Amino acid sequence: MPDIITWHELDGGSLITMQEHKEDFVQKWNKAWTDAGKEVPAVPQICINEYAQSIECGVPGRLVNWMARLEDNGMYGCLPFWHQANNLNDLTADANEANGAWWAFKWYGDMSGQRLGVESNTAYNKLYGLATIDNNKQSSKVLFGGQDGSTSVVLKNVADTELFKDASKVHIKVESTSNVGLVGAQTEVPAILEGTFPVNDDGSVIVSVQNAKFSTAYCLTMTKANESDPVEEPMVSVYQNYYEAEQGELAGSSVIVQTGTSSINNLQYGGPDSYLSDDKGVLMKKDGELTYTISVPTDGKYELNYVYGNGTGTKRSDPENSRSLNLLQSMTVDDAEPVEMTMKNTLLTNTTGSHREY
């Protein structure tokens, strides 16, 4: 008999049905040995040799759901080969450059100690995650994602653990990694929330993350607090928000297009409520214009990060005559002098990358 049992989980509903598939296999395994009149041996190691839809690749917030469900079911898993070779199955933007999803797997790899149970009041393909506590590292970690808007994480029975026994307060740090496309580099993961939190009378700690994005992954790290640390409003990162291109004001030859979800080359990620629904984008043709209305809380320097696709000149079926081109695009902020931006080629229009301006 094989040492490893393996199959694909590439369907959009597999986050929910994965457990049923495992139970079905175990039932078949047991029946086969029983029918043969033999003692039933332990189920071999199960490894899902490819998991996640093509549109989920490189999207940190969604891949966290897959990690968590594989852990729930005690199975190993391998990312799928949907797209380019030599990019760690859509975790790197370029040589020695990580994209947003790489950081989610880096955090996952850092988790150790005892795995903790996780419950959610949403479906597995929305707010979900996994958690660990490690006495040797003196910390507990929660990796979560999959939901837009306000998100509350309730850490239960904190004061009952060996590490935080009878603690009245703990130190919490929450980092985030965004969806910057497959070939968009993510050089750092900002701490969006940090401070000393009280342990409630029931032994729990409640952490609220505002303005969460379903495609963003979050890593919460809990450590011991010093006796002298005051419990006060936590530090919240500088202002951040997300703007969909199709919600802007279009002029000239710009048009809103349905990007669709059926093609394996479609890397535009769908809406937060259903990754089976079509997403929209703006096709910026020559002489096209797109105006965003963005209101920031205070004057200052901000980072503006465009997630875009540029497949100009790419001929997949004729590589010898393929002439992939970078494109120029101008940007004007508050009627200031235009800034000329070089939008590097991303191989395909739906292979998204990122461009930053300050």
C-alpha positions as CSV (number, residue, x, y, z in Angstrom):
1,M,0.0,0.0,0.0
2,P,1.2,3.6,-0.6
3,D,3.0,5.6,2.1
4,I,1.1,8.7,1.0
5,I,-2.5,9.2,-0.2
6,T,-2.9,12.3,-2.4
7,W,-5.5,14.2,-4.4
8,H,-6.4,17.7,-5.6
9,E,-8.5,20.3,-3.8
10,L,-8.9,23.0,-6.5
11,D,-12.6,23.6,-6.4
12,G,-14.0,26.9,-5.0
13,G,-16.0,25.0,-2.4
14,S,-13.2,22.8,-1.2
15,L,-12.6,24.9,1.9
16,I,-15.9,23.6,3.1
17,T,-16.0,20.1,1.5
18,M,-12.4,19.2,2.3
19,Q,-13.4,17.6,5.6
20,E,-16.1,15.5,3.8
21,H,-13.6,14.3,1.3
22,K,-11.2,13.1,4.0
23,E,-14.0,11.4,5.8
24,D,-15.1,9.7,2.6
25,F,-11.6,8.4,2.0
26,V,-11.2,7.1,5.5
27,Q,-14.5,5.3,5.2
28,K,-13.4,3.7,1.9
29,W,-10.0,2.8,3.5
30,N,-11.6,1.0,6.4
31,K,-14.2,-0.8,4.3
32,A,-11.5,-2.1,1.9
33,W,-9.6,-3.8,4.6
34,T,-12.7,-5.0,6.5
35,D,-14.1,-6.5,3.3
36,A,-10.8,-8.3,2.8
37,G,-11.1,-9.8,6.3
38,K,-7.9,-8.0,7.4
39,E,-7.0,-5.8,10.4
40,V,-7.5,-2.1,9.4
41,P,-4.1,-0.3,9.5
42,A,-3.7,3.4,10.3
43,V,-4.6,5.8,7.5
44,P,-1.4,6.8,5.7
45,Q,-0.3,10.4,5.6
46,I,-2.6,12.5,3.4
47,C,-1.1,15.2,1.2
48,I,-3.2,17.5,-0.9
49,N,-0.9,17.8,-3.9
50,E,-2.5,21.0,-5.2
51,Y,-4.9,23.3,-3.4
52,A,-6.5,26.7,-4.0
53,Q,-8.1,28.2,-7.1
54,S,-6.0,30.2,-9.6
55,I,-7.6,33.4,-8.5
56,E,-6.6,32.7,-4.9
57,C,-2.9,32.3,-5.6
58,G,-0.8,35.2,-4.2
59,V,-3.8,36.5,-2.1
60,P,-2.7,36.3,1.5
61,G,-6.1,36.7,3.2
62,R,-7.6,33.8,1.2
63,L,-4.6,31.5,1.5
64,V,-4.8,31.7,5.3
65,N,-8.2,30.0,5.0
66,W,-6.5,27.1,3.2
67,M,-3.7,26.8,5.7
68,A,-6.2,26.7,8.5
69,R,-8.4,24.0,6.9
70,L,-5.5,21.8,6.1
71,E,-4.5,22.0,9.8
72,D,-8.0,21.4,10.9
73,N,-8.0,18.1,9.0
74,G,-4.5,17.0,9.9
75,M,-3.4,17.0,6.3
76,Y,-0.3,18.3,4.4
77,G,-0.8,20.5,1.3
78,C,1.1,21.9,-1.7
79,L,0.4,25.1,-3.4
80,P,-0.8,24.7,-7.1
81,F,1.2,25.3,-10.3
82,W,-1.3,27.5,-12.1
83,H,0.9,30.2,-13.4
84,Q,4.6,31.0,-13.8
85,A,7.5,28.7,-13.1
86,N,10.3,29.6,-10.7
87,N,8.2,31.9,-8.4
88,L,7.5,29.4,-5.5
89,N,4.0,28.9,-6.7
90,D,3.1,32.5,-6.7
91,L,4.8,33.6,-3.5
92,T,7.6,35.7,-5.0
93,A,7.5,38.9,-7.1
94,D,11.0,38.5,-8.4
95,A,14.4,37.0,-7.5
96,N,14.8,37.6,-3.7
97,E,11.6,39.7,-3.6
98,A,8.6,38.5,-1.7
99,N,5.0,39.3,-2.6
100,G,2.2,39.7,0.0
101,A,1.4,36.0,0.2
102,W,5.0,35.1,1.0
103,W,4.7,36.8,4.4
104,A,1.6,34.9,5.3
105,F,3.5,31.6,4.8
106,K,6.5,33.1,6.6
107,W,4.3,33.7,9.6
108,Y,2.8,30.2,9.2
109,G,6.3,28.8,9.3
110,D,7.1,30.7,12.4
111,M,4.2,29.2,14.3
112,S,5.2,26.5,16.8
113,G,4.3,24.9,20.1
114,Q,0.8,23.7,20.7
115,R,-2.0,24.3,18.1
116,L,-5.1,25.8,19.6
117,G,-8.7,25.4,18.6
118,V,-10.3,28.2,16.4
119,E,-14.0,29.0,16.0
120,S,-15.6,31.6,13.7
121,N,-19.1,32.9,13.3
122,T,-18.6,33.0,9.5
123,A,-18.1,30.3,6.9
124,Y,-14.6,28.8,6.3
125,N,-14.1,30.9,3.2
126,K,-14.6,34.2,5.2
127,L,-13.1,35.1,8.6
128,Y,-11.0,32.1,9.7
129,G,-7.5,31.2,10.8
130,L,-5.2,29.2,13.1
131,A,-3.5,29.7,16.4
132,T,-0.6,28.4,18.5
133,I,1.0,28.9,21.9
134,D,4.6,28.2,22.6
135,N,6.0,28.4,26.1
136,N,9.6,28.2,24.9
137,K,9.1,31.3,22.7
138,Q,7.0,33.0,25.4
139,S,4.4,33.9,22.9
140,S,1.1,33.0,21.3
141,K,0.2,33.6,17.6
142,V,-3.0,33.9,15.6
143,L,-3.0,34.0,11.8
144,F,-6.3,35.2,10.4
145,G,-8.0,36.8,7.3
146,G,-10.9,36.6,4.9
147,Q,-13.3,39.4,6.0
148,D,-13.9,43.0,5.1
149,G,-14.7,45.7,7.7
150,S,-14.5,45.4,11.5
151,T,-13.0,42.2,12.8
152,S,-12.9,41.1,16.5
153,V,-10.6,38.4,17.7
154,V,-11.5,36.9,21.1
155,L,-8.6,35.1,22.8
156,K,-10.3,32.9,25.4
157,N,-8.9,31.5,28.6
158,V,-5.7,33.4,28.4
159,A,-5.2,33.7,32.1
160,D,-5.6,29.9,32.5
161,T,-2.6,29.1,30.3
162,E,0.8,28.3,31.8
163,L,2.4,31.1,29.9
164,F,0.0,33.9,31.0
165,K,-1.2,32.4,34.3
166,D,-3.3,34.9,36.3
167,A,-2.0,37.8,34.1
168,S,-4.0,41.0,34.3
169,K,-2.6,42.4,31.0
170,V,-0.7,41.2,27.9
171,H,1.1,42.8,25.0
172,I,-0.5,42.5,21.6
173,K,1.0,43.3,18.2
174,V,-0.9,42.9,14.9
175,E,0.9,42.9,11.6
176,S,-0.7,42.8,8.1
177,T,0.3,41.7,4.6
178,S,-1.8,42.9,1.6
179,N,-2.6,41.6,-1.8
180,V,-0.1,43.4,-4.1
181,G,-0.5,41.0,-7.0
182,L,1.6,38.1,-8.1
183,V,4.5,40.2,-9.3
184,G,4.1,43.1,-6.8
185,A,6.8,43.2,-4.1
186,Q,6.0,43.5,-0.4
187,T,9.2,44.6,1.3
188,E,7.8,45.0,4.8
189,V,4.8,44.1,6.9
190,P,3.6,47.0,9.0
191,A,2.3,46.7,12.6
192,I,-1.2,48.1,12.3
193,L,-2.0,47.7,16.0
194,E,0.2,47.4,19.1
195,G,-0.3,48.0,22.8
196,T,-1.0,46.6,26.2
197,F,-4.4,45.0,26.5
198,P,-6.3,44.1,29.7
199,V,-7.2,40.5,30.5
200,N,-11.0,40.5,31.3
201,D,-12.5,38.9,34.4
202,D,-13.4,35.8,32.4
203,G,-9.7,35.4,31.4
204,S,-10.2,36.6,27.8
205,V,-8.5,39.3,25.7
206,I,-10.5,41.0,22.9
207,V,-8.6,42.6,20.0
208,S,-10.6,44.6,17.3
209,V,-9.1,45.3,13.9
210,Q,-10.9,48.1,12.0
211,N,-11.0,48.5,8.2
212,A,-9.9,45.0,7.6
213,K,-9.6,43.8,4.0
214,F,-10.7,40.2,3.1
215,S,-7.6,39.8,0.8
216,T,-5.2,40.8,3.6
217,A,-3.7,38.4,6.1
218,Y,-3.1,39.4,9.7
219,C,-0.7,38.0,12.3
220,L,-1.5,38.6,15.9
221,T,1.3,38.0,18.4
222,M,0.6,38.0,22.2
223,T,3.5,38.2,24.7
224,K,3.8,39.0,28.4
225,A,3.4,42.6,29.5
226,N,5.6,44.4,32.0
227,E,4.0,45.3,35.3
228,S,4.8,48.9,34.6
229,D,3.1,48.9,31.1
230,P,0.0,51.1,31.3
231,V,-3.3,49.7,29.7
232,E,-4.4,52.4,27.3
233,E,-5.6,52.9,23.8
234,P,-3.4,50.9,21.5
235,M,-1.2,52.4,18.9
236,V,-3.0,52.3,15.5
237,S,-1.0,52.5,12.3
238,V,-1.2,55.5,10.0
239,Y,-4.3,55.8,7.9
240,Q,-4.9,53.2,5.2
241,N,-7.8,52.5,2.9
242,Y,-8.7,50.6,-0.3
243,Y,-10.2,52.0,-3.5
244,E,-11.7,50.0,-6.3
245,A,-10.9,51.4,-9.8
246,E,-14.5,50.8,-11.0
247,Q,-15.8,53.1,-8.3
248,G,-13.8,56.1,-9.7
249,E,-14.9,58.6,-12.2
250,L,-14.1,57.4,-15.8
251,A,-13.5,59.7,-18.8
252,G,-12.2,59.4,-22.3
253,S,-11.8,55.8,-23.5
254,S,-11.6,54.1,-20.1
255,V,-14.2,51.4,-19.6
256,I,-15.3,49.1,-16.8
257,V,-14.8,45.4,-17.6
258,Q,-15.8,42.1,-16.0
259,T,-12.5,40.3,-15.4
260,G,-14.3,37.0,-14.8
261,T,-13.2,34.0,-12.8
262,S,-13.2,31.1,-15.2
263,S,-9.8,31.5,-16.9
264,I,-6.8,30.1,-15.1
265,N,-5.0,33.2,-16.1
266,N,-7.4,35.5,-14.2
267,L,-5.6,36.8,-11.2
268,Q,-8.0,39.6,-10.4
269,Y,-9.6,38.6,-7.1
270,G,-13.3,38.6,-6.7
271,G,-15.5,40.3,-4.1
272,P,-15.4,39.7,-0.4
273,D,-18.7,37.9,-0.1
274,S,-18.1,35.3,-2.8
275,Y,-14.9,34.4,-4.7
276,L,-17.1,32.7,-7.2
277,S,-18.6,36.0,-8.3
278,D,-17.0,38.0,-11.1
279,D,-14.8,40.9,-10.3
280,K,-14.6,44.2,-12.1
281,G,-11.7,46.3,-13.3
282,V,-11.0,49.4,-15.4
283,L,-9.4,49.0,-18.8
284,M,-7.2,52.0,-19.3
285,K,-7.1,52.5,-23.1
286,K,-5.1,55.3,-24.8
287,D,-6.4,58.7,-23.8
288,G,-8.4,57.2,-21.0
289,E,-8.8,58.9,-17.7
290,L,-9.7,57.7,-14.2
291,T,-10.3,60.0,-11.2
292,Y,-10.2,58.8,-7.6
293,T,-11.6,60.9,-4.8
294,I,-9.5,60.2,-1.7
295,S,-10.0,62.0,1.6
296,V,-7.2,61.6,4.1
297,P,-7.5,62.6,7.8
298,T,-4.4,64.9,8.0
299,D,-1.9,66.5,5.7
300,G,1.3,64.6,5.2
301,K,3.2,62.1,3.1
302,Y,1.2,59.0,2.0
303,E,2.0,55.9,0.0
304,L,-0.3,55.3,-2.9
305,N,0.0,51.7,-4.2
306,Y,-1.6,50.8,-7.6
307,V,-2.4,47.1,-8.2
308,Y,-2.5,46.8,-12.0
309,G,-1.9,44.4,-14.9
310,N,0.0,45.2,-18.1
311,G,0.3,42.4,-20.7
312,T,1.0,44.6,-23.6
313,G,2.9,42.9,-26.4
314,T,2.9,39.4,-24.9
315,K,2.3,36.6,-27.3
316,R,2.1,33.3,-25.4
317,S,1.7,31.2,-28.4
318,D,4.6,32.9,-30.3
319,P,7.4,33.6,-27.7
320,E,10.0,34.4,-30.3
321,N,8.0,37.4,-31.5
322,S,6.8,38.4,-28.1
323,R,7.6,42.0,-27.4
324,S,6.5,42.7,-23.8
325,L,6.4,46.5,-23.2
326,N,6.4,48.8,-20.2
327,L,3.8,51.5,-20.4
328,L,3.8,55.1,-19.3
329,Q,0.9,56.6,-17.4
330,S,0.6,60.1,-15.8
331,M,-0.8,60.9,-12.4
332,T,-1.9,64.3,-11.1
333,V,-2.7,64.9,-7.4
334,D,-4.7,68.0,-6.5
335,D,-3.9,69.8,-9.7
336,A,-0.1,69.6,-9.1
337,E,2.4,68.9,-11.8
338,P,1.8,65.5,-13.5
339,V,4.0,62.6,-12.4
340,E,5.0,60.1,-15.1
341,M,4.8,56.5,-13.9
342,T,6.4,53.5,-15.6
343,M,4.0,50.6,-15.3
344,K,6.2,47.6,-15.8
345,N,5.1,44.7,-17.9
346,T,3.4,41.9,-15.9
347,L,3.4,39.3,-18.7
348,L,-0.3,39.1,-18.9
349,T,-3.0,41.8,-18.3
350,N,-4.5,39.7,-15.5
351,T,-1.2,39.0,-13.9
352,T,-1.2,41.8,-11.4
353,G,1.7,43.7,-10.0
354,S,2.1,46.9,-8.0
355,H,3.4,50.4,-8.5
356,R,4.1,52.8,-5.6
357,E,4.1,56.6,-5.5
358,Y,4.5,58.9,-2.5
